[in-house]
Amino acid sequence: MPDRRREILDALADIVNEISGVPIDDIHMGASFTGDLEIDSLSLIEVVVAAEERFDVRIPDDDVSQLQTVRDAVDYIARQARS
């Protein structure tokens, strides 16, 4: 995994852990936010807001529904950060 994507994953894992209490070791690219990590919709919004601040990106509400897995979020943030 390229360094930038690893940095995003690590920071996103910290955010998810802080907001929802999910152990960092459970947060991996293939994990589903709602299924595997059991993050409810309110907590997911908190994760999105924290990620926007941390990565200086904007994630419109319409795009949040597309972020089903940690990989989806990492890919999305990586694309937005390049723009």
MODELLER restraints for C-alpha pairs under 7 A, 6 or more apart:
rsr = mdl.restraints
at = mdl.atoms
rsr.add(forms.Gaussian(group=physical.xy_distance, feature=features.Distance(at['CA:5:A'], at['CA:74:A']), mean=6.64, stdev=0.5))
rsr.add(forms.Gaussian(group=physical.xy_distance, feature=features.Distance(at['CA:5:A'], at['CA:78:A']), mean=6.81, stdev=0.5))
rsr.add(forms.Gaussian(group=physical.xy_distance, feature=features.Distance(at['CA:8:A'], at['CA:74:A']), mean=6.12, stdev=0.5))
rsr.add(forms.Gaussian(group=physical.xy_distance, feature=features.Distance(at['CA:9:A'], at['CA:74:A']), mean=6.17, stdev=0.5))
rsr.add(forms.Gaussian(group=physical.xy_distance, feature=features.Distance(at['CA:12:A'], at['CA:51:A']), mean=6.88, stdev=0.5))
rsr.add(forms.Gaussian(group=physical.xy_distance, feature=features.Distance(at['CA:13:A'], at['CA:24:A']), mean=5.65, stdev=0.5))
rsr.add(forms.Gaussian(group=physical.xy_distance, feature=features.Distance(at['CA:13:A'], at['CA:27:A']), mean=5.81, stdev=0.5))
rsr.add(forms.Gaussian(group=physical.xy_distance, feature=features.Distance(at['CA:14:A'], at['CA:24:A']), mean=6.73, stdev=0.5))
rsr.add(forms.Gaussian(group=physical.xy_distance, feature=features.Distance(at['CA:15:A'], at['CA:47:A']), mean=6.36, stdev=0.5))
rsr.add(forms.Gaussian(group=physical.xy_distance, feature=features.Distance(at['CA:15:A'], at['CA:50:A']), mean=6.88, stdev=0.5))
rsr.add(forms.Gaussian(group=physical.xy_distance, feature=features.Distance(at['CA:16:A'], at['CA:22:A']), mean=6.64, stdev=0.5))
rsr.add(forms.Gaussian(group=physical.xy_distance, feature=features.Distance(at['CA:16:A'], at['CA:47:A']), mean=6.15, stdev=0.5))
rsr.add(forms.Gaussian(group=physical.xy_distance, feature=features.Distance(at['CA:17:A'], at['CA:23:A']), mean=5.93, stdev=0.5))
rsr.add(forms.Gaussian(group=physical.xy_distance, feature=features.Distance(at['CA:17:A'], at['CA:24:A']), mean=5.98, stdev=0.5))
rsr.add(forms.Gaussian(group=physical.xy_distance, feature=features.Distance(at['CA:19:A'], at['CA:43:A']), mean=6.77, stdev=0.5))
rsr.add(forms.Gaussian(group=physical.xy_distance, feature=features.Distance(at['CA:19:A'], at['CA:47:A']), mean=6.85, stdev=0.5))
rsr.add(forms.Gaussian(group=physical.xy_distance, feature=features.Distance(at['CA:20:A'], at['CA:39:A']), mean=6.87, stdev=0.5))
rsr.add(forms.Gaussian(group=physical.xy_distance, feature=features.Distance(at['CA:20:A'], at['CA:43:A']), mean=6.65, stdev=0.5))
rsr.add(forms.Gaussian(group=physical.xy_distance, feature=features.Distance(at['CA:22:A'], at['CA:37:A']), mean=6.70, stdev=0.5))
rsr.add(forms.Gaussian(group=physical.xy_distance, feature=features.Distance(at['CA:28:A'], at['CA:70:A']), mean=6.55, stdev=0.5))
rsr.add(forms.Gaussian(group=physical.xy_distance, feature=features.Distance(at['CA:29:A'], at['CA:70:A']), mean=4.95, stdev=0.5))
rsr.add(forms.Gaussian(group=physical.xy_distance, feature=features.Distance(at['CA:29:A'], at['CA:71:A']), mean=4.49, stdev=0.5))
rsr.add(forms.Gaussian(group=physical.xy_distance, feature=features.Distance(at['CA:30:A'], at['CA:69:A']), mean=6.26, stdev=0.5))
rsr.add(forms.Gaussian(group=physical.xy_distance, feature=features.Distance(at['CA:30:A'], at['CA:70:A']), mean=6.31, stdev=0.5))
rsr.add(forms.Gaussian(group=physical.xy_distance, feature=features.Distance(at['CA:30:A'], at['CA:71:A']), mean=6.13, stdev=0.5))
rsr.add(forms.Gaussian(group=physical.xy_distance, feature=features.Distance(at['CA:31:A'], at['CA:37:A']), mean=6.80, stdev=0.5))
rsr.add(forms.Gaussian(group=physical.xy_distance, feature=features.Distance(at['CA:31:A'], at['CA:69:A']), mean=5.50, stdev=0.5))
rsr.add(forms.Gaussian(group=physical.xy_distance, feature=features.Distance(at['CA:31:A'], at['CA:70:A']), mean=5.73, stdev=0.5))
rsr.add(forms.Gaussian(group=physical.xy_distance, feature=features.Distance(at['CA:32:A'], at['CA:68:A']), mean=5.78, stdev=0.5))
rsr.add(forms.Gaussian(group=physical.xy_distance, feature=features.Distance(at['CA:32:A'], at['CA:69:A']), mean=4.17, stdev=0.5))
rsr.add(forms.Gaussian(group=physical.xy_distance, feature=features.Distance(at['CA:32:A'], at['CA:70:A']), mean=6.38, stdev=0.5))
rsr.add(forms.Gaussian(group=physical.xy_distance, feature=features.Distance(at['CA:33:A'], at['CA:39:A']), mean=5.53, stdev=0.5))
rsr.add(forms.Gaussian(group=physical.xy_distance, feature=features.Distance(at['CA:33:A'], at['CA:68:A']), mean=6.05, stdev=0.5))
rsr.add(forms.Gaussian(group=physical.xy_distance, feature=features.Distance(at['CA:33:A'], at['CA:69:A']), mean=5.54, stdev=0.5))
rsr.add(forms.Gaussian(group=physical.xy_distance, feature=features.Distance(at['CA:33:A'], at['CA:70:A']), mean=6.73, stdev=0.5))
rsr.add(forms.Gaussian(group=physical.xy_distance, feature=features.Distance(at['CA:34:A'], at['CA:40:A']), mean=6.26, stdev=0.5))
rsr.add(forms.Gaussian(group=physical.xy_distance, feature=features.Distance(at['CA:52:A'], at['CA:58:A']), mean=5.62, stdev=0.5))
rsr.add(forms.Gaussian(group=physical.xy_distance, feature=features.Distance(at['CA:52:A'], at['CA:59:A']), mean=6.74, stdev=0.5))
rsr.add(forms.Gaussian(group=physical.xy_distance, feature=features.Distance(at['CA:57:A'], at['CA:80:A']), mean=6.18, stdev=0.5))
rsr.add(forms.Gaussian(group=physical.xy_distance, feature=features.Distance(at['CA:57:A'], at['CA:81:A']), mean=6.36, stdev=0.5))
rsr.add(forms.Gaussian(group=physical.xy_distance, feature=features.Distance(at['CA:67:A'], at['CA:73:A']), mean=5.45, stdev=0.5))
